[in-house]
């Protein structure tokens, strides 16, 4: 069996299991088996697939056929042009979350050494990306999951920013206290859980069955964690400091109402993702 034939067969198998982008996934998995890129794979389509690589390929296809995400199988995902390690202990970084990074970089203009808190850090994708872009920044990242923090620390070391980030276990601002931090933060970023409890069962299997529920589900309304962040953030932000937070589809109006109800922020802004969904809140402390 040639490499081209193996990919065609794998693509048909994944399609039968309702995997989106089955052909692409089939190619990426075989490229992973060979530890090569797709360009190399295409150049070697006529080559025979040896037995050792075929068996390994079949093992990976078994995982993808039951809808395990490609990123968990390969253990990696690109975000902000960086290669991040991912495991089942963290959410898979998504393109729309790059809007949080973009907004934070805009908020950091003119700040030579911004102090940043990243809540619900997960893989550390936001914190590490900001550390790479802002050499003078100091970043404190929190997460309730010690397993997620281990992944975040791995990514910080991988991208040579471990010395400028502190990863601490705890719920939101819980592990942060004292006069050294209150009222001194320039930017707070967050990608909190925002799925409603009743929605989890309707999500695609890759999310529902494999991604950590702790990082997905916020509560009955989906805005519970976001509200806690919005109400607590002013204690930590400087005057003029910025809260930047991802939110779920259809939640923008409720989030704006919560922001306005605090009386502690100026008029909030909301950024749309490429699909036109209101996705990221930006709120500056008065």
JOFENWO-V253773 format. One record per helix or strand of 2 or more residues. SS is the DSSP state (hx for helix, st for strand). FROM is the first residue (numbers start at 1). TO is the last residue. If there is no record, write none. Layout:
SS | FROM | TO
SS | FROM | TO
This chain:
hx | 3 | 16
hx | 22 | 34
hx | 38 | 43
hx | 51 | 65
hx | 70 | 74
st | 76 | 79
st | 82 | 85
hx | 95 | 107
st | 115 | 119
hx | 125 | 133
st | 138 | 143
hx | 146 | 158
hx | 162 | 164
st | 165 | 169
st | 185 | 190
st | 195 | 196
hx | 197 | 202
hx | 205 | 208
hx | 213 | 216
st | 217 | 219
hx | 224 | 233
st | 237 | 246
hx | 252 | 262
st | 269 | 272
st | 278 | 285
